[in-house]
Amino acid sequence: MTDDFIAQERKNVAEIYLPNTDTWVAEIDGKVEGFIALMGNEVEMKTMNCKQLGGACD
């Protein structure tokens, strides 16, 4: 992926994707640990802190 592509996608997330989804944030002890965004009944984006998934974070 090019830097230009990543920059455009960062803008798209803020301006297109998130405003058009229902988004829930997972918070543990006041710290954001992940989120899921649904558009209709489909998962469009999701992420979790790798430590919360039992993995090692690199």
N, CA and C atoms as a LAMMPS dump frame, in Angstrom:
ITEM: TIMESTEP
0
ITEM: NUMBER OF ATOMS
174
ITEM: BOX BOUNDS ff ff ff
-5.0000000000000000e+02 5.0000000000000000e+02
-5.0000000000000000e+02 5.0000000000000000e+02
-5.0000000000000000e+02 5.0000000000000000e+02
ITEM: ATOMS id mol type element x y z
1 1 1 N 0.841 -1.175 0
2 1 2 C 0 0 0
3 1 3 C 0.889 1.241 0
4 2 1 N 0.507 2.197 -0.793
5 2 2 C 1.286 3.427 -0.872
6 2 3 C 0.891 4.383 0.239
7 3 1 N 1.757 5.326 0.493
8 3 2 C 1.443 6.36 1.488
9 3 3 C 0.209 7.155 1.073
10 4 1 N 0.061 7.406 -0.226
11 4 2 C -1.122 8.144 -0.705
12 4 3 C -2.405 7.362 -0.455
13 5 1 N -2.361 6.058 -0.689
14 5 2 C -3.534 5.22 -0.443
15 5 3 C -3.907 5.241 1.036
16 6 1 N -2.933 5.075 1.899
17 6 2 C -3.182 5.076 3.346
18 6 3 C -3.738 6.416 3.795
19 7 1 N -3.183 7.508 3.276
20 7 2 C -3.678 8.844 3.631
21 7 3 C -5.129 9.014 3.194
22 8 1 N -5.469 8.539 1.993
23 8 2 C -6.846 8.657 1.503
24 8 3 C -7.795 7.795 2.319
25 9 1 N -7.391 6.586 2.665
26 9 2 C -8.241 5.72 3.479
27 9 3 C -8.458 6.288 4.874
28 10 1 N -7.435 6.907 5.448
29 10 2 C -7.595 7.553 6.751
30 10 3 C -8.677 8.622 6.668
31 11 1 N -8.663 9.384 5.594
32 11 2 C -9.678 10.417 5.379
33 11 3 C -11.048 9.778 5.154
34 12 1 N -11.094 8.704 4.366
35 12 2 C -12.362 8.02 4.101
36 12 3 C -12.993 7.467 5.373
37 13 1 N -12.186 6.917 6.258
38 13 2 C -12.716 6.381 7.518
39 13 3 C -13.435 7.478 8.288
40 14 1 N -12.796 8.627 8.414
41 14 2 C -13.374 9.728 9.189
42 14 3 C -14.571 10.379 8.503
43 15 1 N -14.514 10.501 7.182
44 15 2 C -15.528 11.284 6.473
45 15 3 C -16.637 10.456 5.837
46 16 1 N -16.372 9.186 5.552
47 16 2 C -17.362 8.369 4.846
48 16 3 C -17.804 7.175 5.682
49 17 1 N -16.852 6.34 6.087
50 17 2 C -17.209 5.066 6.711
51 17 3 C -17.868 5.242 8.078
52 18 1 N -17.198 5.875 9.016
53 18 2 C -17.757 5.974 10.374
54 18 3 C -19.071 6.754 10.437
55 19 1 N -19.232 7.858 9.696
56 19 2 C -20.524 8.553 9.763
57 19 3 C -21.701 7.726 9.238
58 20 1 N -21.427 6.697 8.458
59 20 2 C -22.484 5.893 7.859
60 20 3 C -22.65 4.525 8.516
61 21 1 N -22.097 4.359 9.706
62 21 2 C -22.205 3.094 10.418
63 21 3 C -22.711 3.324 11.835
64 22 1 N -23.179 2.243 12.437
65 22 2 C -23.455 2.234 13.874
66 22 3 C -22.199 1.662 14.509
67 23 1 N -21.594 2.445 15.393
68 23 2 C -20.286 2.064 15.931
69 23 3 C -20.359 1.919 17.445
70 24 1 N -19.809 0.816 17.943
71 24 2 C -19.708 0.572 19.382
72 24 3 C -18.236 0.501 19.752
73 25 1 N -17.921 1.061 20.899
74 25 2 C -16.54 1.098 21.38
75 25 3 C -16.424 0.233 22.624
76 26 1 N -15.403 -0.617 22.662
77 26 2 C -15.117 -1.435 23.839
78 26 3 C -14.138 -0.664 24.715
79 27 1 N -14.55 -0.415 25.945
80 27 2 C -13.728 0.348 26.884
81 27 3 C -13.529 -0.491 28.136
82 28 1 N -12.292 -0.618 28.563
83 28 2 C -11.965 -1.365 29.773
84 28 3 C -11.138 -0.453 30.666
85 29 1 N -11.61 -0.239 31.881
86 29 2 C -10.929 0.628 32.841
87 29 3 C -10.624 2.001 32.244
88 30 1 N -11.584 2.541 31.487
89 30 2 C -11.444 3.881 30.934
90 30 3 C -10.551 3.98 29.706
91 31 1 N -10.093 2.84 29.187
92 31 2 C -9.202 2.842 28.027
93 31 3 C -9.892 2.144 26.854
94 32 1 N -9.865 2.777 25.678
95 32 2 C -10.452 2.16 24.499
96 32 3 C -9.617 0.947 24.112
97 33 1 N -10.291 -0.211 23.998
98 33 2 C -9.608 -1.463 23.673
99 33 3 C -10.033 -2.02 22.316
100 34 1 N -11.054 -1.435 21.717
101 34 2 C -11.475 -1.907 20.408
102 34 3 C -12.779 -1.257 19.992
103 35 1 N -13.214 -1.586 18.762
104 35 2 C -14.498 -1.095 18.294
105 35 3 C -15.029 -2.028 17.21
106 36 1 N -16.328 -1.898 16.951
107 36 2 C -16.959 -2.582 15.83
108 36 3 C -17.914 -1.589 15.192
109 37 1 N -17.937 -1.582 13.86
110 37 2 C -18.82 -0.692 13.12
111 37 3 C -19.689 -1.528 12.191
112 38 1 N -21.01 -1.339 12.292
113 38 2 C -21.965 -2.079 11.466
114 38 3 C -22.634 -1.136 10.478
115 39 1 N -22.774 -1.61 9.244
116 39 2 C -23.57 -0.904 8.254
117 39 3 C -24.716 -1.849 7.905
118 40 1 N -25.913 -1.48 8.373
119 40 2 C -27.031 -2.411 8.261
120 40 3 C -26.76 -3.595 9.169
121 41 1 N -26.78 -4.791 8.604
122 41 2 C -26.501 -5.979 9.42
123 41 3 C -25.138 -6.592 9.079
124 42 1 N -24.265 -5.798 8.466
125 42 2 C -22.936 -6.29 8.104
126 42 3 C -21.838 -5.571 8.88
127 43 1 N -20.853 -6.344 9.326
128 43 2 C -19.687 -5.765 9.993
129 43 3 C -18.814 -5.121 8.928
130 44 1 N -18.569 -3.832 9.065
131 44 2 C -17.733 -3.103 8.114
132 44 3 C -16.305 -2.945 8.629
133 45 1 N -16.15 -2.739 9.927
134 45 2 C -14.827 -2.56 10.526
135 45 3 C -14.863 -3.133 11.929
136 46 1 N -13.737 -3.684 12.354
137 46 2 C -13.61 -4.097 13.75
138 46 3 C -12.136 -4.125 14.092
139 47 1 N -11.854 -3.872 15.334
140 47 2 C -10.483 -3.976 15.815
141 47 3 C -10.519 -4.17 17.324
142 48 1 N -9.546 -4.876 17.834
143 48 2 C -9.386 -5.069 19.271
144 48 3 C -7.906 -4.957 19.597
145 49 1 N -7.622 -4.508 20.796
146 49 2 C -6.253 -4.502 21.287
147 49 3 C -5.785 -5.952 21.327
148 50 1 N -4.622 -6.229 20.758
149 50 2 C -4.149 -7.612 20.679
150 50 3 C -3.994 -8.261 22.054
151 51 1 N -3.726 -7.493 23.081
152 51 2 C -3.625 -8.057 24.434
153 51 3 C -4.972 -8.581 24.906
154 52 1 N -6.07 -7.927 24.493
155 52 2 C -7.392 -8.374 24.877
156 52 3 C -7.766 -9.681 24.176
157 53 1 N -7.104 -9.969 23.069
158 53 2 C -7.357 -11.206 22.335
159 53 3 C -6.414 -12.324 22.751
160 54 1 N -5.553 -12.058 23.728
161 54 2 C -4.639 -13.075 24.227
162 54 3 C -3.373 -13.221 23.414
163 55 1 N -3.118 -12.272 22.53
164 55 2 C -1.919 -12.343 21.696
165 55 3 C -0.814 -11.429 22.19
166 56 1 N 0.337 -11.583 21.598
167 56 2 C 1.455 -10.708 21.904
168 56 3 C 1.433 -9.523 20.95
169 57 1 N 1.61 -8.346 21.467
170 57 2 C 1.615 -7.145 20.637
171 57 3 C 3.045 -6.848 20.193
172 58 1 N 3.214 -6.695 18.9
173 58 2 C 4.534 -6.374 18.371
174 58 3 C 4.672 -4.889 18.137
